[in-house]
Amino acid sequence: DSGVTQTPKHLITATGQRVTLRCSPRSGDLSVYWYQQSLDQGLQFLIHYYNGEERAKGNILERFSAQQFPDLHSELNLSSLELGDSALYFCASNKQGGGAKNIQYFGAGTRLSVL
Amino acid sequence: DQQVKQNSPSLSVQEGRISILNCDYTNSMFDYFLWYKKYPAEGPTFLISISSIKDKNEDGRFTVFLNKSAKHLSLHIVPSHPGDSAVYFCAASAYSGGSNYKLTFGKGTLLTVNP
């Protein structure tokens, strides 16, 4: 158990809808990262939050947004969903920093199916 | 532009033999390298890492080798067990400003260890 909790585990929805994915980081970790893994793809970095502030954006669509709350949990909001958004979404956390602090600890993921 | 490449999508080895997983990178600013293991329906799990100031790091059956001049790293698993069958992701970290470090992942190699 990595200590990172993601809910829900599975989400099935229709095109055009909006969903929210939730992540609780490990105790003491201030950084939260979101990744998308599509079929035959690696882990695509979406966005990074540190202590409530957005720190970096990757390949995140404008239809997607995220936030990190004062209790450090984070939510990834996906709107106007398309079939191609079907993927595994992972959250990871760490304390941020160089060397071994680079190690990110991942949740079990949320599998999103857009029908 | 893929900065971290795992050119072998899959690898099959016999139980008890050595598994060698390879990873190439292009960004000379990467200074910390990590390997993650991922089982189906689970999130990636940190396995082993190496700093760019070293050329080898060993942890039990797992050894990571780094060749900076060739921009190449490899993960050796000796001996291989059927339970090692999983997708292995190579990741590299670079400083991205402030106190931020970004991980870039390869697409992964599916290792199958046959009994």
Interface residues (C-beta under 8 A of the other chain):
Chain A: S2 V4 Q6 Y33 Y35 D40 Q41 G42 L43 F45 H48 Y50 R55 A56 F90 A92 Q96 G97 G98 G99 A100 K101 N102 I103 Q104 Y105 F106 G107 A108 G109
Chain B: D31 Y32 L34 Y36 A41 E42 G43 P44 T45 F46 S49 S51 F89 S93 Y95 S96 G98 S99 N100 Y101 K102 L103 T104 F105 G106 K107 G108
